[in-house]
Amino acid sequence: MNEMQATTKSRPNKNSKIGAINRVIAISIIIAPIMLSIIPQNGYATKITSGRQTATAGTAVQLSTTSTFCKEVIITAEESNTDIVAVGSSSVDATEATRNGTVLFAGQTLVLTVRNLVSVYIDTEVSSEGVSWNCVA
């Protein structure tokens, strides 16, 4: 009976050490995906396509009319813009009274996870203002 008690007492100490090691490993596993979330899923970008798009005020315009596979698109409102650019779907609207989409002021950047560049539209408050973009594949 005494041997059994000694064994029982020594195992929790060993398990505690193993448990501590497992917790450290779990933390590493949890942190790693957070750091990797800003990198495309396969690790590195295989292709970056860049462009610029302007819009006529009140009209939703596609960033690109060419079907372009993307993992992320990085959209930056042009520094020279005097008013906002709205980014969103085909129903995006920059008009103040009916505005929808994500609003960008001059120089601001938005990163979207998308499958195809043609699904992203912009609208502007002022005609001929717009964005530059990078499509990361």
Chimera marker file (.cmm) of the C-alpha trace (Angstrom):
<marker_set name="trace">
<marker id="1" x="0.000" y="0.000" z="0.000" r="1" g="1" b="0" radius="0.5"/>
<marker id="2" x="2.849" y="2.419" z="0.775" r="1" g="1" b="0" radius="0.5"/>
<marker id="3" x="4.445" y="1.788" z="-2.655" r="1" g="1" b="0" radius="0.5"/>
<marker id="4" x="1.181" y="2.570" z="-4.330" r="1" g="1" b="0" radius="0.5"/>
<marker id="5" x="0.848" y="5.837" z="-2.428" r="1" g="1" b="0" radius="0.5"/>
<marker id="6" x="4.422" y="6.811" z="-3.333" r="1" g="1" b="0" radius="0.5"/>
<marker id="7" x="3.754" y="6.066" z="-6.997" r="1" g="1" b="0" radius="0.5"/>
<marker id="8" x="0.559" y="8.070" z="-6.907" r="1" g="1" b="0" radius="0.5"/>
<marker id="9" x="2.345" y="11.032" z="-5.346" r="1" g="1" b="0" radius="0.5"/>
<marker id="10" x="5.205" y="11.005" z="-7.849" r="1" g="1" b="0" radius="0.5"/>
<marker id="11" x="2.987" y="10.816" z="-10.958" r="1" g="1" b="0" radius="0.5"/>
<marker id="12" x="1.186" y="14.109" z="-10.450" r="1" g="1" b="0" radius="0.5"/>
<marker id="13" x="4.531" y="15.891" z="-10.303" r="1" g="1" b="0" radius="0.5"/>
<marker id="14" x="5.617" y="14.318" z="-13.612" r="1" g="1" b="0" radius="0.5"/>
<marker id="15" x="2.214" y="15.026" z="-15.168" r="1" g="1" b="0" radius="0.5"/>
<marker id="16" x="2.388" y="18.607" z="-13.978" r="1" g="1" b="0" radius="0.5"/>
<marker id="17" x="5.688" y="19.059" z="-15.813" r="1" g="1" b="0" radius="0.5"/>
<marker id="18" x="4.284" y="17.464" z="-18.943" r="1" g="1" b="0" radius="0.5"/>
<marker id="19" x="1.154" y="19.584" z="-18.616" r="1" g="1" b="0" radius="0.5"/>
<marker id="20" x="3.278" y="22.735" z="-18.463" r="1" g="1" b="0" radius="0.5"/>
<marker id="21" x="5.146" y="21.706" z="-21.611" r="1" g="1" b="0" radius="0.5"/>
<marker id="22" x="1.856" y="20.967" z="-23.378" r="1" g="1" b="0" radius="0.5"/>
<marker id="23" x="0.536" y="24.400" z="-22.481" r="1" g="1" b="0" radius="0.5"/>
<marker id="24" x="3.582" y="26.083" z="-24.002" r="1" g="1" b="0" radius="0.5"/>
<marker id="25" x="3.177" y="24.046" z="-27.192" r="1" g="1" b="0" radius="0.5"/>
<marker id="26" x="-0.521" y="24.959" z="-27.350" r="1" g="1" b="0" radius="0.5"/>
<marker id="27" x="0.321" y="28.644" z="-27.058" r="1" g="1" b="0" radius="0.5"/>
<marker id="28" x="2.770" y="28.352" z="-29.942" r="1" g="1" b="0" radius="0.5"/>
<marker id="29" x="0.127" y="26.657" z="-32.044" r="1" g="1" b="0" radius="0.5"/>
<marker id="30" x="-2.435" y="29.331" z="-31.244" r="1" g="1" b="0" radius="0.5"/>
<marker id="31" x="-0.068" y="32.217" z="-31.942" r="1" g="1" b="0" radius="0.5"/>
<marker id="32" x="1.320" y="30.855" z="-35.225" r="1" g="1" b="0" radius="0.5"/>
<marker id="33" x="-1.924" y="31.129" z="-37.254" r="1" g="1" b="0" radius="0.5"/>
<marker id="34" x="-2.422" y="34.696" z="-36.040" r="1" g="1" b="0" radius="0.5"/>
<marker id="35" x="0.979" y="35.673" z="-37.380" r="1" g="1" b="0" radius="0.5"/>
<marker id="36" x="0.384" y="33.761" z="-40.610" r="1" g="1" b="0" radius="0.5"/>
<marker id="37" x="-3.083" y="35.206" z="-41.207" r="1" g="1" b="0" radius="0.5"/>
<marker id="38" x="-1.604" y="38.172" z="-43.062" r="1" g="1" b="0" radius="0.5"/>
<marker id="39" x="0.271" y="35.874" z="-45.449" r="1" g="1" b="0" radius="0.5"/>
<marker id="40" x="-1.638" y="34.187" z="-48.303" r="1" g="1" b="0" radius="0.5"/>
<marker id="41" x="-2.703" y="30.633" z="-47.414" r="1" g="1" b="0" radius="0.5"/>
<marker id="42" x="0.003" y="28.912" z="-49.452" r="1" g="1" b="0" radius="0.5"/>
<marker id="43" x="2.672" y="30.971" z="-47.711" r="1" g="1" b="0" radius="0.5"/>
<marker id="44" x="3.747" y="33.478" z="-50.350" r="1" g="1" b="0" radius="0.5"/>
<marker id="45" x="2.157" y="35.531" z="-53.076" r="1" g="1" b="0" radius="0.5"/>
<marker id="46" x="2.684" y="33.938" z="-56.475" r="1" g="1" b="0" radius="0.5"/>
<marker id="47" x="1.456" y="36.961" z="-58.410" r="1" g="1" b="0" radius="0.5"/>
<marker id="48" x="0.619" y="40.593" z="-57.691" r="1" g="1" b="0" radius="0.5"/>
<marker id="49" x="-1.503" y="42.545" z="-60.164" r="1" g="1" b="0" radius="0.5"/>
<marker id="50" x="-1.770" y="46.304" z="-59.777" r="1" g="1" b="0" radius="0.5"/>
<marker id="51" x="-4.164" y="48.862" z="-61.158" r="1" g="1" b="0" radius="0.5"/>
<marker id="52" x="-6.004" y="52.115" z="-60.755" r="1" g="1" b="0" radius="0.5"/>
<marker id="53" x="-9.700" y="52.845" z="-61.074" r="1" g="1" b="0" radius="0.5"/>
<marker id="54" x="-11.705" y="56.058" z="-61.094" r="1" g="1" b="0" radius="0.5"/>
<marker id="55" x="-15.458" y="56.464" z="-60.997" r="1" g="1" b="0" radius="0.5"/>
<marker id="56" x="-18.167" y="58.870" z="-62.045" r="1" g="1" b="0" radius="0.5"/>
<marker id="57" x="-19.892" y="60.202" z="-58.940" r="1" g="1" b="0" radius="0.5"/>
<marker id="58" x="-22.958" y="58.130" z="-58.093" r="1" g="1" b="0" radius="0.5"/>
<marker id="59" x="-22.014" y="55.178" z="-60.325" r="1" g="1" b="0" radius="0.5"/>
<marker id="60" x="-20.637" y="51.869" z="-59.006" r="1" g="1" b="0" radius="0.5"/>
<marker id="61" x="-17.604" y="50.802" z="-61.067" r="1" g="1" b="0" radius="0.5"/>
<marker id="62" x="-15.737" y="47.467" z="-60.926" r="1" g="1" b="0" radius="0.5"/>
<marker id="63" x="-12.081" y="47.630" z="-59.919" r="1" g="1" b="0" radius="0.5"/>
<marker id="64" x="-11.444" y="45.454" z="-62.952" r="1" g="1" b="0" radius="0.5"/>
<marker id="65" x="-13.691" y="44.077" z="-65.689" r="1" g="1" b="0" radius="0.5"/>
<marker id="66" x="-11.220" y="41.235" z="-66.268" r="1" g="1" b="0" radius="0.5"/>
<marker id="67" x="-11.779" y="38.112" z="-64.153" r="1" g="1" b="0" radius="0.5"/>
<marker id="68" x="-8.721" y="38.022" z="-61.888" r="1" g="1" b="0" radius="0.5"/>
<marker id="69" x="-8.196" y="35.392" z="-59.159" r="1" g="1" b="0" radius="0.5"/>
<marker id="70" x="-7.206" y="36.978" z="-55.841" r="1" g="1" b="0" radius="0.5"/>
<marker id="71" x="-6.644" y="36.004" z="-52.256" r="1" g="1" b="0" radius="0.5"/>
<marker id="72" x="-6.517" y="39.604" z="-51.101" r="1" g="1" b="0" radius="0.5"/>
<marker id="73" x="-6.979" y="42.982" z="-52.696" r="1" g="1" b="0" radius="0.5"/>
<marker id="74" x="-5.329" y="46.021" z="-51.149" r="1" g="1" b="0" radius="0.5"/>
<marker id="75" x="-7.222" y="49.201" z="-52.042" r="1" g="1" b="0" radius="0.5"/>
<marker id="76" x="-5.875" y="52.692" z="-51.349" r="1" g="1" b="0" radius="0.5"/>
<marker id="77" x="-7.820" y="55.900" z="-51.940" r="1" g="1" b="0" radius="0.5"/>
<marker id="78" x="-5.723" y="58.259" z="-54.034" r="1" g="1" b="0" radius="0.5"/>
<marker id="79" x="-3.932" y="60.992" z="-52.095" r="1" g="1" b="0" radius="0.5"/>
<marker id="80" x="-5.328" y="63.626" z="-54.457" r="1" g="1" b="0" radius="0.5"/>
<marker id="81" x="-8.986" y="62.737" z="-53.715" r="1" g="1" b="0" radius="0.5"/>
<marker id="82" x="-10.959" y="65.657" z="-52.325" r="1" g="1" b="0" radius="0.5"/>
<marker id="83" x="-13.852" y="63.549" z="-51.011" r="1" g="1" b="0" radius="0.5"/>
<marker id="84" x="-14.649" y="59.955" z="-50.046" r="1" g="1" b="0" radius="0.5"/>
<marker id="85" x="-14.545" y="56.724" z="-52.029" r="1" g="1" b="0" radius="0.5"/>
<marker id="86" x="-16.929" y="53.920" z="-51.057" r="1" g="1" b="0" radius="0.5"/>
<marker id="87" x="-15.822" y="50.301" z="-51.609" r="1" g="1" b="0" radius="0.5"/>
<marker id="88" x="-18.228" y="47.359" z="-51.737" r="1" g="1" b="0" radius="0.5"/>
<marker id="89" x="-20.433" y="45.219" z="-53.939" r="1" g="1" b="0" radius="0.5"/>
<marker id="90" x="-22.226" y="46.231" z="-57.148" r="1" g="1" b="0" radius="0.5"/>
<marker id="91" x="-24.700" y="48.241" z="-55.033" r="1" g="1" b="0" radius="0.5"/>
<marker id="92" x="-22.008" y="50.413" z="-53.388" r="1" g="1" b="0" radius="0.5"/>
<marker id="93" x="-23.049" y="54.050" z="-53.111" r="1" g="1" b="0" radius="0.5"/>
<marker id="94" x="-20.917" y="57.014" z="-52.014" r="1" g="1" b="0" radius="0.5"/>
<marker id="95" x="-23.833" y="59.475" z="-52.031" r="1" g="1" b="0" radius="0.5"/>
<marker id="96" x="-24.159" y="60.839" z="-48.488" r="1" g="1" b="0" radius="0.5"/>
<marker id="97" x="-27.922" y="60.305" z="-48.146" r="1" g="1" b="0" radius="0.5"/>
<marker id="98" x="-27.861" y="56.682" z="-49.368" r="1" g="1" b="0" radius="0.5"/>
<marker id="99" x="-24.258" y="55.698" z="-48.598" r="1" g="1" b="0" radius="0.5"/>
<marker id="100" x="-23.275" y="52.034" z="-48.250" r="1" g="1" b="0" radius="0.5"/>
<marker id="101" x="-19.976" y="50.200" z="-48.471" r="1" g="1" b="0" radius="0.5"/>
<marker id="102" x="-16.715" y="50.939" z="-46.682" r="1" g="1" b="0" radius="0.5"/>
<marker id="103" x="-15.718" y="54.597" z="-46.841" r="1" g="1" b="0" radius="0.5"/>
<marker id="104" x="-12.111" y="55.592" z="-47.546" r="1" g="1" b="0" radius="0.5"/>
<marker id="105" x="-10.717" y="59.094" z="-47.243" r="1" g="1" b="0" radius="0.5"/>
<marker id="106" x="-7.667" y="60.212" z="-49.267" r="1" g="1" b="0" radius="0.5"/>
<marker id="107" x="-4.679" y="57.980" z="-48.499" r="1" g="1" b="0" radius="0.5"/>
<marker id="108" x="-6.607" y="55.374" z="-46.487" r="1" g="1" b="0" radius="0.5"/>
<marker id="109" x="-6.185" y="51.676" z="-47.272" r="1" g="1" b="0" radius="0.5"/>
<marker id="110" x="-8.564" y="48.720" z="-47.086" r="1" g="1" b="0" radius="0.5"/>
<marker id="111" x="-7.563" y="45.039" z="-47.382" r="1" g="1" b="0" radius="0.5"/>
<marker id="112" x="-10.274" y="42.620" z="-48.521" r="1" g="1" b="0" radius="0.5"/>
<marker id="113" x="-10.181" y="38.848" z="-48.792" r="1" g="1" b="0" radius="0.5"/>
<marker id="114" x="-11.823" y="38.037" z="-52.124" r="1" g="1" b="0" radius="0.5"/>
<marker id="115" x="-11.790" y="35.256" z="-54.713" r="1" g="1" b="0" radius="0.5"/>
<marker id="116" x="-12.098" y="37.452" z="-57.776" r="1" g="1" b="0" radius="0.5"/>
<marker id="117" x="-11.306" y="41.109" z="-58.348" r="1" g="1" b="0" radius="0.5"/>
<marker id="118" x="-14.442" y="41.649" z="-60.470" r="1" g="1" b="0" radius="0.5"/>
<marker id="119" x="-16.591" y="41.329" z="-57.331" r="1" g="1" b="0" radius="0.5"/>
<marker id="120" x="-15.199" y="44.595" z="-55.868" r="1" g="1" b="0" radius="0.5"/>
<marker id="121" x="-16.737" y="47.955" z="-56.836" r="1" g="1" b="0" radius="0.5"/>
<marker id="122" x="-16.090" y="51.592" z="-55.962" r="1" g="1" b="0" radius="0.5"/>
<marker id="123" x="-18.170" y="54.750" z="-56.070" r="1" g="1" b="0" radius="0.5"/>
<marker id="124" x="-17.014" y="58.313" z="-55.453" r="1" g="1" b="0" radius="0.5"/>
<marker id="125" x="-18.550" y="61.588" z="-54.310" r="1" g="1" b="0" radius="0.5"/>
<marker id="126" x="-16.496" y="63.474" z="-56.927" r="1" g="1" b="0" radius="0.5"/>
<marker id="127" x="-16.173" y="62.296" z="-60.534" r="1" g="1" b="0" radius="0.5"/>
<marker id="128" x="-12.704" y="61.178" z="-61.724" r="1" g="1" b="0" radius="0.5"/>
<marker id="129" x="-11.480" y="60.425" z="-58.190" r="1" g="1" b="0" radius="0.5"/>
<marker id="130" x="-10.599" y="56.855" z="-57.295" r="1" g="1" b="0" radius="0.5"/>
<marker id="131" x="-8.250" y="54.249" z="-55.922" r="1" g="1" b="0" radius="0.5"/>
<marker id="132" x="-5.128" y="52.288" z="-56.695" r="1" g="1" b="0" radius="0.5"/>
<marker id="133" x="-5.135" y="48.561" z="-55.936" r="1" g="1" b="0" radius="0.5"/>
<marker id="134" x="-2.958" y="45.467" z="-55.661" r="1" g="1" b="0" radius="0.5"/>
<marker id="135" x="-4.443" y="42.019" z="-56.175" r="1" g="1" b="0" radius="0.5"/>
<marker id="136" x="-2.429" y="39.369" z="-54.338" r="1" g="1" b="0" radius="0.5"/>
<marker id="137" x="-2.784" y="35.833" z="-55.709" r="1" g="1" b="0" radius="0.5"/>
<link id1="1" id2="2" r="1" g="1" b="0" radius="0.2"/>
<link id1="2" id2="3" r="1" g="1" b="0" radius="0.2"/>
<link id1="3" id2="4" r="1" g="1" b="0" radius="0.2"/>
<link id1="4" id2="5" r="1" g="1" b="0" radius="0.2"/>
<link id1="5" id2="6" r="1" g="1" b="0" radius="0.2"/>
<link id1="6" id2="7" r="1" g="1" b="0" radius="0.2"/>
<link id1="7" id2="8" r="1" g="1" b="0" radius="0.2"/>
<link id1="8" id2="9" r="1" g="1" b="0" radius="0.2"/>
<link id1="9" id2="10" r="1" g="1" b="0" radius="0.2"/>
<link id1="10" id2="11" r="1" g="1" b="0" radius="0.2"/>
<link id1="11" id2="12" r="1" g="1" b="0" radius="0.2"/>
<link id1="12" id2="13" r="1" g="1" b="0" radius="0.2"/>
<link id1="13" id2="14" r="1" g="1" b="0" radius="0.2"/>
<link id1="14" id2="15" r="1" g="1" b="0" radius="0.2"/>
<link id1="15" id2="16" r="1" g="1" b="0" radius="0.2"/>
<link id1="16" id2="17" r="1" g="1" b="0" radius="0.2"/>
<link id1="17" id2="18" r="1" g="1" b="0" radius="0.2"/>
<link id1="18" id2="19" r="1" g="1" b="0" radius="0.2"/>
<link id1="19" id2="20" r="1" g="1" b="0" radius="0.2"/>
<link id1="20" id2="21" r="1" g="1" b="0" radius="0.2"/>
<link id1="21" id2="22" r="1" g="1" b="0" radius="0.2"/>
<link id1="22" id2="23" r="1" g="1" b="0" radius="0.2"/>
<link id1="23" id2="24" r="1" g="1" b="0" radius="0.2"/>
<link id1="24" id2="25" r="1" g="1" b="0" radius="0.2"/>
<link id1="25" id2="26" r="1" g="1" b="0" radius="0.2"/>
<link id1="26" id2="27" r="1" g="1" b="0" radius="0.2"/>
<link id1="27" id2="28" r="1" g="1" b="0" radius="0.2"/>
<link id1="28" id2="29" r="1" g="1" b="0" radius="0.2"/>
<link id1="29" id2="30" r="1" g="1" b="0" radius="0.2"/>
<link id1="30" id2="31" r="1" g="1" b="0" radius="0.2"/>
<link id1="31" id2="32" r="1" g="1" b="0" radius="0.2"/>
<link id1="32" id2="33" r="1" g="1" b="0" radius="0.2"/>
<link id1="33" id2="34" r="1" g="1" b="0" radius="0.2"/>
<link id1="34" id2="35" r="1" g="1" b="0" radius="0.2"/>
<link id1="35" id2="36" r="1" g="1" b="0" radius="0.2"/>
<link id1="36" id2="37" r="1" g="1" b="0" radius="0.2"/>
<link id1="37" id2="38" r="1" g="1" b="0" radius="0.2"/>
<link id1="38" id2="39" r="1" g="1" b="0" radius="0.2"/>
<link id1="39" id2="40" r="1" g="1" b="0" radius="0.2"/>
<link id1="40" id2="41" r="1" g="1" b="0" radius="0.2"/>
<link id1="41" id2="42" r="1" g="1" b="0" radius="0.2"/>
<link id1="42" id2="43" r="1" g="1" b="0" radius="0.2"/>
<link id1="43" id2="44" r="1" g="1" b="0" radius="0.2"/>
<link id1="44" id2="45" r="1" g="1" b="0" radius="0.2"/>
<link id1="45" id2="46" r="1" g="1" b="0" radius="0.2"/>
<link id1="46" id2="47" r="1" g="1" b="0" radius="0.2"/>
<link id1="47" id2="48" r="1" g="1" b="0" radius="0.2"/>
<link id1="48" id2="49" r="1" g="1" b="0" radius="0.2"/>
<link id1="49" id2="50" r="1" g="1" b="0" radius="0.2"/>
<link id1="50" id2="51" r="1" g="1" b="0" radius="0.2"/>
<link id1="51" id2="52" r="1" g="1" b="0" radius="0.2"/>
<link id1="52" id2="53" r="1" g="1" b="0" radius="0.2"/>
<link id1="53" id2="54" r="1" g="1" b="0" radius="0.2"/>
<link id1="54" id2="55" r="1" g="1" b="0" radius="0.2"/>
<link id1="55" id2="56" r="1" g="1" b="0" radius="0.2"/>
<link id1="56" id2="57" r="1" g="1" b="0" radius="0.2"/>
<link id1="57" id2="58" r="1" g="1" b="0" radius="0.2"/>
<link id1="58" id2="59" r="1" g="1" b="0" radius="0.2"/>
<link id1="59" id2="60" r="1" g="1" b="0" radius="0.2"/>
<link id1="60" id2="61" r="1" g="1" b="0" radius="0.2"/>
<link id1="61" id2="62" r="1" g="1" b="0" radius="0.2"/>
<link id1="62" id2="63" r="1" g="1" b="0" radius="0.2"/>
<link id1="63" id2="64" r="1" g="1" b="0" radius="0.2"/>
<link id1="64" id2="65" r="1" g="1" b="0" radius="0.2"/>
<link id1="65" id2="66" r="1" g="1" b="0" radius="0.2"/>
<link id1="66" id2="67" r="1" g="1" b="0" radius="0.2"/>
<link id1="67" id2="68" r="1" g="1" b="0" radius="0.2"/>
<link id1="68" id2="69" r="1" g="1" b="0" radius="0.2"/>
<link id1="69" id2="70" r="1" g="1" b="0" radius="0.2"/>
<link id1="70" id2="71" r="1" g="1" b="0" radius="0.2"/>
<link id1="71" id2="72" r="1" g="1" b="0" radius="0.2"/>
<link id1="72" id2="73" r="1" g="1" b="0" radius="0.2"/>
<link id1="73" id2="74" r="1" g="1" b="0" radius="0.2"/>
<link id1="74" id2="75" r="1" g="1" b="0" radius="0.2"/>
<link id1="75" id2="76" r="1" g="1" b="0" radius="0.2"/>
<link id1="76" id2="77" r="1" g="1" b="0" radius="0.2"/>
<link id1="77" id2="78" r="1" g="1" b="0" radius="0.2"/>
<link id1="78" id2="79" r="1" g="1" b="0" radius="0.2"/>
<link id1="79" id2="80" r="1" g="1" b="0" radius="0.2"/>
<link id1="80" id2="81" r="1" g="1" b="0" radius="0.2"/>
<link id1="81" id2="82" r="1" g="1" b="0" radius="0.2"/>
<link id1="82" id2="83" r="1" g="1" b="0" radius="0.2"/>
<link id1="83" id2="84" r="1" g="1" b="0" radius="0.2"/>
<link id1="84" id2="85" r="1" g="1" b="0" radius="0.2"/>
<link id1="85" id2="86" r="1" g="1" b="0" radius="0.2"/>
<link id1="86" id2="87" r="1" g="1" b="0" radius="0.2"/>
<link id1="87" id2="88" r="1" g="1" b="0" radius="0.2"/>
<link id1="88" id2="89" r="1" g="1" b="0" radius="0.2"/>
<link id1="89" id2="90" r="1" g="1" b="0" radius="0.2"/>
<link id1="90" id2="91" r="1" g="1" b="0" radius="0.2"/>
<link id1="91" id2="92" r="1" g="1" b="0" radius="0.2"/>
<link id1="92" id2="93" r="1" g="1" b="0" radius="0.2"/>
<link id1="93" id2="94" r="1" g="1" b="0" radius="0.2"/>
<link id1="94" id2="95" r="1" g="1" b="0" radius="0.2"/>
<link id1="95" id2="96" r="1" g="1" b="0" radius="0.2"/>
<link id1="96" id2="97" r="1" g="1" b="0" radius="0.2"/>
<link id1="97" id2="98" r="1" g="1" b="0" radius="0.2"/>
<link id1="98" id2="99" r="1" g="1" b="0" radius="0.2"/>
<link id1="99" id2="100" r="1" g="1" b="0" radius="0.2"/>
<link id1="100" id2="101" r="1" g="1" b="0" radius="0.2"/>
<link id1="101" id2="102" r="1" g="1" b="0" radius="0.2"/>
<link id1="102" id2="103" r="1" g="1" b="0" radius="0.2"/>
<link id1="103" id2="104" r="1" g="1" b="0" radius="0.2"/>
<link id1="104" id2="105" r="1" g="1" b="0" radius="0.2"/>
<link id1="105" id2="106" r="1" g="1" b="0" radius="0.2"/>
<link id1="106" id2="107" r="1" g="1" b="0" radius="0.2"/>
<link id1="107" id2="108" r="1" g="1" b="0" radius="0.2"/>
<link id1="108" id2="109" r="1" g="1" b="0" radius="0.2"/>
<link id1="109" id2="110" r="1" g="1" b="0" radius="0.2"/>
<link id1="110" id2="111" r="1" g="1" b="0" radius="0.2"/>
<link id1="111" id2="112" r="1" g="1" b="0" radius="0.2"/>
<link id1="112" id2="113" r="1" g="1" b="0" radius="0.2"/>
<link id1="113" id2="114" r="1" g="1" b="0" radius="0.2"/>
<link id1="114" id2="115" r="1" g="1" b="0" radius="0.2"/>
<link id1="115" id2="116" r="1" g="1" b="0" radius="0.2"/>
<link id1="116" id2="117" r="1" g="1" b="0" radius="0.2"/>
<link id1="117" id2="118" r="1" g="1" b="0" radius="0.2"/>
<link id1="118" id2="119" r="1" g="1" b="0" radius="0.2"/>
<link id1="119" id2="120" r="1" g="1" b="0" radius="0.2"/>
<link id1="120" id2="121" r="1" g="1" b="0" radius="0.2"/>
<link id1="121" id2="122" r="1" g="1" b="0" radius="0.2"/>
<link id1="122" id2="123" r="1" g="1" b="0" radius="0.2"/>
<link id1="123" id2="124" r="1" g="1" b="0" radius="0.2"/>
<link id1="124" id2="125" r="1" g="1" b="0" radius="0.2"/>
<link id1="125" id2="126" r="1" g="1" b="0" radius="0.2"/>
<link id1="126" id2="127" r="1" g="1" b="0" radius="0.2"/>
<link id1="127" id2="128" r="1" g="1" b="0" radius="0.2"/>
<link id1="128" id2="129" r="1" g="1" b="0" radius="0.2"/>
<link id1="129" id2="130" r="1" g="1" b="0" radius="0.2"/>
<link id1="130" id2="131" r="1" g="1" b="0" radius="0.2"/>
<link id1="131" id2="132" r="1" g="1" b="0" radius="0.2"/>
<link id1="132" id2="133" r="1" g="1" b="0" radius="0.2"/>
<link id1="133" id2="134" r="1" g="1" b="0" radius="0.2"/>
<link id1="134" id2="135" r="1" g="1" b="0" radius="0.2"/>
<link id1="135" id2="136" r="1" g="1" b="0" radius="0.2"/>
<link id1="136" id2="137" r="1" g="1" b="0" radius="0.2"/>
</marker_set>
